[in-house]
Amino acid sequence: MYPTIIELFGIEISSFGFMVGIAFLVSGYLAARSFERAGLPGDDGWRVTVWALVGGIAGSKLWYAFEHLARGEGGNLVELFFARVGLTWYGGLVGGVVASLLCIRVTKLPWLTVFNCAAPSLAIGQALGRVGCFLVGDDYGRVTDAPWGIAFPNGLPPTEAPVHPTMLYEMAWLVPVFAWLWSRRGRSPFLFGEYLFFAGLGRLWIEAFRTNPVLVASLSNAQAVALACMVAGAWGWLYLRGHHT
């Protein structure tokens, strides 16, 4: 584990924050290239990426805070929002989509083109973010006797027992998803729908190795949202394919 990359003037630069920065730069660059390929200015790709990053972080923190309070685990909204832990993929997705839609409205960009261009960047950015989760020992799975199980004695929370490194599972899933989406640019009727479907499918599988509490019908919060993403992505893809043929 490498929770801290470097400390400058008493300020710790965490490995997670470092990887989020890398994810932003890589995602922004790829989004700009996709925008240019679609006939839009590359600067708009960077602009949407900034809005999505801010909205995604805010959404992930708000989702975590409200979920924490709903379970009656104590704390208050402000403390939970600014806590070191508590970034959720589904909250980040919702926040990022809302922020991107606001950006699209302000800049008057074509929403479908923007979301299709952003899809590959979302997958690789999410994969890089999961590397950050691994480096700080956050968001791991349940205890395992598998030979690749890893203990996180300084994790969030700490564990001395080997656990499933589910952050690496998700990273390993999302890298080929990124490659698929990148190859599908300009050929898919709804590339963002393909991202939703495959990201949701991966999360649905990975949740089997985690210990999140059940929300409804034996499904955890993350599994329920993952299923919703898969349905929305598949429905949107089929609708737009029929709409444009």
Secondary structure in CASP SS format (residue, H / E / C, confidence):
PFRMAT SS
TARGET T0000
AUTHOR 0000-0000-0000
METHOD secondary structure of the structure
MODEL  1
M C 1.00
Y C 1.00
P C 1.00
T E 1.00
I E 1.00
I E 1.00
E E 1.00
L E 1.00
F C 1.00
G C 1.00
I E 1.00
E E 1.00
I E 1.00
S E 1.00
S H 1.00
F H 1.00
G H 1.00
F H 1.00
M H 1.00
V H 1.00
G H 1.00
I H 1.00
A H 1.00
F H 1.00
L H 1.00
V H 1.00
S H 1.00
G H 1.00
Y H 1.00
L H 1.00
A H 1.00
A H 1.00
R H 1.00
S H 1.00
F H 1.00
E H 1.00
R H 1.00
A C 1.00
G C 1.00
L C 1.00
P C 1.00
G H 1.00
D H 1.00
D H 1.00
G H 1.00
W H 1.00
R H 1.00
V H 1.00
T H 1.00
V H 1.00
W H 1.00
A H 1.00
L H 1.00
V H 1.00
G H 1.00
G H 1.00
I H 1.00
A H 1.00
G H 1.00
S H 1.00
K H 1.00
L H 1.00
W H 1.00
Y H 1.00
A H 1.00
F H 1.00
E H 1.00
H H 1.00
L H 1.00
A H 1.00
R C 1.00
G C 1.00
E C 1.00
G C 1.00
G C 1.00
N C 1.00
L H 1.00
V H 1.00
E H 1.00
L H 1.00
F H 1.00
F C 1.00
A C 1.00
R C 1.00
V C 1.00
G C 1.00
L C 1.00
T C 1.00
W H 1.00
Y H 1.00
G H 1.00
G H 1.00
L H 1.00
V H 1.00
G H 1.00
G H 1.00
V H 1.00
V H 1.00
A H 1.00
S H 1.00
L H 1.00
L H 1.00
C H 1.00
I H 1.00
R H 1.00
V H 1.00
T H 1.00
K C 1.00
L C 1.00
P C 1.00
W H 1.00
L H 1.00
T H 1.00
V H 1.00
F H 1.00
N H 1.00
C H 1.00
A H 1.00
A H 1.00
P H 1.00
S H 1.00
L H 1.00
A H 1.00
I H 1.00
G H 1.00
Q H 1.00
A H 1.00
L H 1.00
G H 1.00
R H 1.00
V H 1.00
G H 1.00
C H 1.00
F H 1.00
L H 1.00
V H 1.00
G C 1.00
D E 1.00
D C 1.00
Y C 1.00
G C 1.00
R C 1.00
V E 1.00
T C 1.00
D C 1.00
A C 1.00
P C 1.00
W C 1.00
G C 1.00
I E 1.00
A E 1.00
F E 1.00
P C 1.00
N C 1.00
G C 1.00
L E 1.00
P C 1.00
P C 1.00
T E 1.00
E E 1.00
A E 1.00
P E 1.00
V E 1.00
H C 1.00
P C 1.00
T H 1.00
M H 1.00
L H 1.00
Y H 1.00
E H 1.00
M H 1.00
A H 1.00
W H 1.00
L H 1.00
V H 1.00
P H 1.00
V H 1.00
F H 1.00
A H 1.00
W H 1.00
L H 1.00
W H 1.00
S H 1.00
R C 1.00
R C 1.00
G C 1.00
R C 1.00
S C 1.00
P C 1.00
F C 1.00
L H 1.00
F H 1.00
G H 1.00
E H 1.00
Y H 1.00
L H 1.00
F H 1.00
F H 1.00
A H 1.00
G H 1.00
L H 1.00
G H 1.00
R H 1.00
L H 1.00
W H 1.00
I H 1.00
E H 1.00
A H 1.00
F H 1.00
R C 1.00
T C 1.00
N C 1.00
P C 1.00
V E 1.00
L E 1.00
V E 1.00
A C 1.00
S C 1.00
L E 1.00
S E 1.00
N H 1.00
A H 1.00
Q H 1.00
A H 1.00
V H 1.00
A H 1.00
L H 1.00
A H 1.00
C H 1.00
M H 1.00
V H 1.00
A H 1.00
G H 1.00
A H 1.00
W H 1.00
G H 1.00
W H 1.00
L H 1.00
Y H 1.00
L H 1.00
R H 1.00
G H 1.00
H H 1.00
H C 1.00
T C 1.00
END
